[in-house]
Amino acid sequence: MKIMGAIALALCAAIGFSACHKTSSDIKSKETRASLPLPPFPDYPKPQSELTADQSGVIYYPTNSPYDFSRVLHGFDKATPTIGKGTLVLPQEMNADAPVPAMIIMHGSGGIKKGREFTYAALFAKNGIASFVLDYYGPRGVTNETPYVMKTMATTEVDIMADAYAALKVLGTHPAIDSSRIGITGYSYGGMGTRYVLDKRLKAIMAPNVPPFALHMDIYGPCHQNTGRWNTTGAPYLAIYGDSDNSVDPVKCAEVQDKLREGGSVVEAHIIQGAGHAWENASPLSEFGGAYVTGCDFSWDAETGEFLVNGKSGKFQSDQDMTREQRAAVRAGLGELAGGCIGQGYTVGNNPVADKKSKTLQLDFMKRHFKLL
């Protein structure tokens, strides 16, 4: 459950500091640009842009892999085409005559976990809500054996934004799902993603011709990173995190929540006493020695899309004509910006009390905003 996947802070340690230094020096000229080998995209079945009334289970849909935020702001239509993957879980009683609401579910940086994503999908289904569990790693060649750092290098937070909006578009075509009542939720890294796609500007770029997400639920997503703009789609936002989770700074989260309110969203936030990180996971509660981001603000320049740490950019940024592998090398070099932004150790694992409280809060939020009460 390491949180640093958003910018791959751990990459220098993983590949060696000399490699990071070489990356920075070699990116300078097009002839000597460094490349970081990434897993190849898998050979998936042909994607669907429209769904049928009886369709559920694994679905492949068209998306893309922009990799960098600059590509979203400048040339999103030219981003690398990708086939996305998700699993649609439906309530037992549903039909096209009475379309149901749905939730897109985004996993954390460690991937889909036992006791979490599909357990939530089953819970939602029992309450009359469909779910689409995204796998944003598999479509980019990541497997269970892929080292953690490579997972977060192969799939950036920007790729996750693209998958979320692509899933919104395809899910809205299902005859038994109400396209005006599709929300999004996520855990940790995925929770951060739910906050990114509140950005009104990104909605206009990534999914201009469909209704926006009806609601956003951020479950223990760290608050150190933002998109550089705070104008939201106006959708309501729920944040839930624990007071024993060092990876989620309550002061920083309160600042972010105030910004989202100013940007146009109704915000609800709940801090669960005694709760750490990933309380619904099957793994036992323990002190995890992993790193997390602390004391720094990460964002993107609102005009150029350059990655910023405390408002400062690195020496090198991606060019529009770079490959994904070359962009990954630039990303590796960003570690020099964030060397003083790392904390170590936080509480993680199963906590039935926190799990019950969190699920109760989530169901209440969805039922109110989906008008199921």
N, C-alpha and C positions, 0 to 999 in steps of 0.2 A: 504493500500500500504506500510506497514512496510517492511523494507529491511532486518531485522535481521534474517529472516528465514534461511539464509545460515548456521548459526551455532546456531540458537535458543538462542540468547543472552538474550531474555526476559523470558526464561523458569524459571529461579530461582525465579523471581518475581511472576510468575504465580503459581508455585507449593509450594512456600515458601522456604526461604533460608535454613531452617533446613533440608528440603528434599534434597537440593543440597548437603549439607554437609554429609548427610547420604549416598547419592549416592557415593561420593568420598571414604568414609571409607569402604563401603560395597563391592565395586567392587574388593577389594584386593584379596579375595579368591574365588575360583570357587564355594565353598559350600554356600557362603553368597552373591553371586552376586545380585545386585539390578536389577530390571526390571521395565521399564516404560510401562504400558499397552498402546498398539497402537490399532487403529481400525482394525477389521478383513478385509481381502481382500474380495471383493464382489464375488458372484457366477455369473461370466460373461459367455456368450456363448463361444463355442470353438473358439480359435483364428485362424486366417488365416496367412499363410506364403506367399501366392501368391494371387494376385488380378486379377479380370477379366476385360475385356475391357469396360464393361458397368457399372462397380461398382463405387458408390459414397455413400455419407452419412456416417453413423456411421460404423466404422470398428474396430474390435477387432484383435489384433495382438500379437505375442509372444514377451515378453521382460523379464526383471528380475529386482530385487530390491537389489543391492549390499549394499546399505545403507552407507557403509564406503569406503573411497578412498583406504584403505589398501586392501580391498576385490577386487577392480579393478586390482590393481597391482599384487596381489598374490591370485589367485583362482577365477578369474572372472567367469570361466565356472561353478563354484560351487555356484554362487549367487542364492538367492531365486527366483524360477520361478514366473513370474507374467504375467497376461493378460493385455496388454496395450489397450488404447482406444483413438480414434481420429475420427474427422469428415472430410471427403474428399469433398471439394467443387471444381467443375470443370467448366471451361469456357464452354459456350454454344456450340461453334463450335470447336470440337476436335474429333479426331479419331486415330486409331492405325497407319494409313498411314502417319500421321504428328504429332508425339508425342510432347507434350508441356512441358515447364519447370514447376517446382512446388516449393512451399515454405512450409516448416514445420514451424508452428506457435506455440510458447510456451508462455503461459500466465504468469502473474506475481504471486507473493506470495499470493495475495488476491484471486486468481482464475480468471476464465473467467469473463470479465466485459462487461456490455452493452455499445455498441458504440466502442468496441475495436477489439477483435480477429475475430469475424465473420464479422464485418464491413470491416476489412482489407481483409479478404478472398473474400468478394464480390468485393472489389476494384481490387484485383489482378486478379480475374476471368474476369472482364471487360477488362483487359489488356492482356488477353491470357495466364495467369499464374494460374495453379491449386494451391490449398492450402490444407494442412492437419493440422487442428486445434487439437493440442494435449490436452488431459485432463490428466495430470499426477497425479492429486489428487484422482479422482474417483476410479481408479484401486487399490488404497491403502486405501480404506475405508473412505476417507474424503468426507464430504457432506457440504452443505451450512451452516448447523448448527454447524459444528465442530469449536471449538475455534481456533483463529488464531495461537496461539503457537503450538497447537497440529497438525495443518496442516503442519507446517514446521518441526515437529518432525516425523510425519508419512512418509513424503516424503522429502528426503534430496536432495541437489544439485547433489549428485552422482547418485541417482535414476533418476534424470532428464536427466543426460548425457546418461544413459542406454536407456531411452525411446527415446531420440532423435536419437540415432544410430539405435535402433531397428526399428523406424519409417522410417529411411532412407532405410533400407534394404527391408522392405515390400513395400514401395511406389515405389521403383525402379522396382518392378515386374509388375506394372500396364502397360498394353500394350500401353496405350495412353499417358504415361508420359515418358519423356526422362530421363533415369537414370543418365546421365552425367550432367544434368542441374537441380539438386535438391538443393535448398538453405535452409537456416534456419534463422528465425528471432524470436525475443522475446522482452518482455517488462519488465523492472525492473529486478526482479529475473530471469525471462526467458531470458532477455537480457544478464545477466551474464552467463547463460547457453550457449548462442551462442558463447561466447568467450572461455569457457572451451573446447568445442568440436572442436576448432581449433587446439588443441594439437595433434601433429602427432603421439605421442606415444599412446594416447587413441584410435585414429582411428585404429591403428594396433591391439589393443587388442579387441575393441568392434565391429568393422565392417571391418575385414581384407580383405574381398573378394568382395567388392563393390566399385564403385567410391566414392571419398570423397564428402563432401558438396561442391557445386560449388561456394557458396558465403555465407557470414554471415552478418546479420544486427542486431546490438545491439541498441535497442531504450531505452534510459535513464537507462541503466544498471550500477549500482555502480561499481567502479573499485578497491575496497579494497582487492579482493580475486583473487588468481591465482592458477594454478595447480602445481607450482614448477618447471615447464619446459616451455621454450618459443619457441621451434622448432614447427613450424606450418605445416599444410598440404599444405601450399602455396596458399590457397584460399583467395580471397579478403575479407576485413572486413570493414564495415561501422558502425560508431558510431554517434548517434545523441542524444544530451541532451541539457537542458536549463541552462542559467546562473543564474536562480533564484531557482535552485533545490539544496538545501543543501546536499541532500543524494548522489549527484554525484560530487565528488571533481575533478575539471578540471585539477589541477596540477597532481594528482595521475593518472587520465585518460591519460594525455599526456605521463607520464612515461610508462604506460602500452602499449600505442600505439607505442612508440618507440621500446619497447621490441618485440612487434609483427612484426614490420618492420624488425628488426634484425633477427627474427625467420623465415622470408621468405614470409610474406604476404604484399600485397599492402594495405595500410590503408588510409581510408578517414574519417575525423572527422568534425562534424559541431556542433557548439554551437549556439542555437537559443536565441536571446536576449529577455528577459522578460518571458521566458518559465520556468515553474516549472516541476513537475513530473506528468506523466499520463495525458497529455494535451488532449488526444482524448476521455477520459472517459466522460460519460454523467453527472457525478456529478459536481456541480458548483465549480468554482475556489475558494480556501480557504486556510487558513493556517492550516495544519494538525499537530497535536501535537505528532505524533508518533516518535519513536526513529530511529536512523540510525547509521551506523558505521563510525567513523571518527578517523584519527590520528594513525591508525594501519594497518599493512599488515597481511592478513590471507593467508595461503597457506598450502600445504601438502608436507611432506618430499618426495623428488623425488625417494627415494629407499624404504622406509618403508610404506609410505602413511600416516604417523602420521599427525594429524592436528597441525598446528603451528600458533602462534600469535607472530609477530615480530621475527620469527625464533626460538621461544621457544615452546616446547611441554608441555602438561599437565602431571600431575602425573600418570594418568591412560589412557590407550588407549585400543581399542578393540582387543580381541583375535580372532583368526580365527574360533574358535568353538562357539563363542557367538551367541545367537539368536538375531533377530531384536530388541526385547524388551530390552535385555541386552545392545545392542549397543546404544539404545536410552538413557538408563540410563547414559552411559559413555558420550554421547553427552550433556546431561544435565549438567554434571560436568564440561564441558569445559567452562562454564560461568566464572569460577574463573580466567581463562586466559585473559578474555576480559572485565573485569570490568571497565577499563579506556578508552574504545574505543567507547563510546556511546555519540552521540549528540541528540538533541531533537528539533523537529519542522522543517517542510519544506513546500513549496508551492506545492499544488496538485490540479488537477481538470481541467475541460474543458477550453481550450484556442483555439478557432477556427483559429486564425492567426498562432500559432505554429503548429497546426494540419495540416493546409494546406501546410506550408513550409516543414514539415517533410515528408508528403506523396509525395510531389513533388520530394524531394531528394531520397526517397526510390525507387520510380518508375524509376527515371533516372538511379540509380545504378543497379537495376535489369535488365533493358532493355539493358544497355551497356554490362553487364557481361553475360547475357543470350543470347546476340547477337540478340535482337529483334528490334533493330533500323534499 
